Amino acid sequence: MTLDEAVKKFADDFSSIPAELIKKAYKDDPDNLVCLNSEEYFEDRPLEYWPAMWGWLFKCNDWTDEEWIKRNISKVEEIGFIIYECEYCGILLGMNSCGHDFFEAYWQPLYLARELQWHEQDKTSIAS
């Protein structure tokens, strides 16, 4: 499997949920939806608390991904994700950008940060 195929398979392990649905579900109970990003994350970026550009949140379907994200918030922030945790959904990831390849900008860096090895190692590849 190529790196691109592995990254797409990895991304498929996350469910897509409209951000508007989560906003409505938690509007009367905002304390049960917590943004895990540091305050510095939002100071360094002219972004909103909600991923307004993309409009989707991504739920981890594999508990190992969720646990890894909880233990590596700063790495996930560096990639550019907005990270939420809620009682009913667990960890949710948001993206607040547009105009580029989301697999290359978000999912590939997350896959590589997780140190997953689903792809064949190519000795000439920079990513391996």
KOLTI-356578 format. One record per residue (C-alpha): residue number from 1; residue in three letters; x, y, z. Coordinates in steps of 0.2 Angstrom, whole numbers, always signed. Layout:
<drenses>
DRENSE   k   r    px    py    pz
DRENSE NUM ALA     X     Y     Z
...
</drenses>
This chain:
<drenses>
DRENSE   k   r    px    py    pz
DRENSE   1 MET    +0    +0    +0
DRENSE   2 THR    +7   +17    -4
DRENSE   3 LEU    +8   +31    +9
DRENSE   4 ASP    -7   +40    +0
DRENSE   5 GLU   -18   +25    +1
DRENSE   6 ALA   -13   +22   +19
DRENSE   7 VAL   -17   +40   +24
DRENSE   8 LYS   -34   +38   +15
DRENSE   9 LYS   -38   +22   +24
DRENSE  10 PHE   -33   +30   +41
DRENSE  11 ALA   -44   +45   +38
DRENSE  12 ASP   -58   +33   +34
DRENSE  13 ASP   -57   +27   +52
DRENSE  14 PHE   -65   +44   +57
DRENSE  15 SER   -83   +48   +56
DRENSE  16 SER   -88   +65   +48
DRENSE  17 ILE  -101   +75   +59
DRENSE  18 PRO  -107   +92   +53
DRENSE  19 ALA  -101  +105   +66
DRENSE  20 GLU  -118  +113   +66
DRENSE  21 LEU  -125   +97   +73
DRENSE  22 ILE  -113   +97   +87
DRENSE  23 LYS  -116  +116   +91
DRENSE  24 LYS  -134  +113   +92
DRENSE  25 ALA  -133   +98  +103
DRENSE  26 TYR  -122  +107  +115
DRENSE  27 LYS  -129  +124  +115
DRENSE  28 ASP  -138  +122  +131
DRENSE  29 ASP  -124  +112  +139
DRENSE  30 PRO  -108  +120  +133
DRENSE  31 ASP   -98  +114  +148
DRENSE  32 ASN   -99   +96  +142
DRENSE  33 LEU   -90  +101  +126
DRENSE  34 VAL   -72  +106  +129
DRENSE  35 CYS   -60  +113  +117
DRENSE  36 LEU   -43  +105  +122
DRENSE  37 ASN   -32  +117  +112
DRENSE  38 SER   -21  +129  +122
DRENSE  39 GLU   -25  +147  +123
DRENSE  40 GLU    -9  +150  +113
DRENSE  41 TYR   -16  +140   +98
DRENSE  42 PHE   -30  +153   +96
DRENSE  43 GLU   -18  +168   +99
DRENSE  44 ASP    -6  +162   +85
DRENSE  45 ARG   -20  +160   +73
DRENSE  46 PRO   -34  +171   +67
DRENSE  47 LEU   -46  +157   +68
DRENSE  48 GLU   -63  +154   +77
DRENSE  49 TYR   -67  +142   +91
DRENSE  50 TRP   -77  +132   +78
DRENSE  51 PRO   -70  +126   +62
DRENSE  52 ALA   -80  +138   +51
DRENSE  53 MET   -72  +136   +35
DRENSE  54 TRP   -73  +117   +33
DRENSE  55 GLY   -89  +114   +43
DRENSE  56 TRP   -86   +96   +49
DRENSE  57 LEU   -79   +88   +64
DRENSE  58 PHE   -71   +71   +64
DRENSE  59 LYS   -74   +58   +77
DRENSE  60 CYS   -61   +44   +81
DRENSE  61 ASN   -69   +27   +78
DRENSE  62 ASP   -53   +18   +85
DRENSE  63 TRP   -50   +20  +103
DRENSE  64 THR   -32   +19  +101
DRENSE  65 ASP   -32   +35   +90
DRENSE  66 GLU   -43   +44  +103
DRENSE  67 GLU   -31   +39  +117
DRENSE  68 TRP   -15   +44  +107
DRENSE  69 ILE   -23   +61  +103
DRENSE  70 LYS   -27   +64  +121
DRENSE  71 ARG    -9   +61  +126
DRENSE  72 ASN    -2   +71  +111
DRENSE  73 ILE   -13   +87  +111
DRENSE  74 SER    +2   +98  +107
DRENSE  75 LYS    +7   +87   +92
DRENSE  76 VAL   -11   +87   +85
DRENSE  77 GLU   -12  +106   +88
DRENSE  78 GLU    +5  +108   +78
DRENSE  79 ILE    -4  +100   +63
DRENSE  80 GLY   -18  +113   +64
DRENSE  81 PHE   -32  +103   +71
DRENSE  82 ILE   -45  +110   +83
DRENSE  83 ILE   -47   +97   +96
DRENSE  84 TYR   -64   +95  +106
DRENSE  85 GLU   -69   +82  +119
DRENSE  86 CYS   -87   +78  +124
DRENSE  87 GLU   -96   +66  +134
DRENSE  88 TYR  -106   +57  +121
DRENSE  89 CYS   -93   +58  +106
DRENSE  90 GLY   -76   +57  +114
DRENSE  91 ILE   -63   +66  +104
DRENSE  92 LEU   -68   +77   +89
DRENSE  93 LEU   -56   +85   +77
DRENSE  94 GLY   -60  +101   +67
DRENSE  95 MET   -51  +109   +53
DRENSE  96 ASN   -52  +128   +50
DRENSE  97 SER   -44  +130   +33
DRENSE  98 CYS   -48  +129   +14
DRENSE  99 GLY   -40  +129    -3
DRENSE 100 HIS   -28  +115    -1
DRENSE 101 ASP   -27   +96    +0
DRENSE 102 PHE   -34   +90   +17
DRENSE 103 PHE   -26   +73   +16
DRENSE 104 GLU    -9   +81   +13
DRENSE 105 ALA   -11   +96   +26
DRENSE 106 TYR   -20   +86   +40
DRENSE 107 TRP   -22   +68   +38
DRENSE 108 GLN    -4   +63   +32
DRENSE 109 PRO    +4   +73   +46
DRENSE 110 LEU    -7   +65   +59
DRENSE 111 TYR    -4   +47   +51
DRENSE 112 LEU   +15   +50   +52
DRENSE 113 ALA   +14   +58   +69
DRENSE 114 ARG    +5   +42   +75
DRENSE 115 GLU   +20   +33   +68
DRENSE 116 LEU    +9   +21   +59
DRENSE 117 GLN   +17    +9   +46
DRENSE 118 TRP    +2    +3   +35
DRENSE 119 HIS   +12    +9   +20
DRENSE 120 GLU   +27    +1   +11
DRENSE 121 GLN   +43   +10   +15
DRENSE 122 ASP   +51   +18    +0
DRENSE 123 LYS   +69   +22    +3
DRENSE 124 THR   +68   +36    -9
DRENSE 125 SER   +53   +44    -1
DRENSE 126 ILE   +55   +59   +10
DRENSE 127 ALA   +40   +55   +21
DRENSE 128 SER   +47   +38   +26
</drenses>
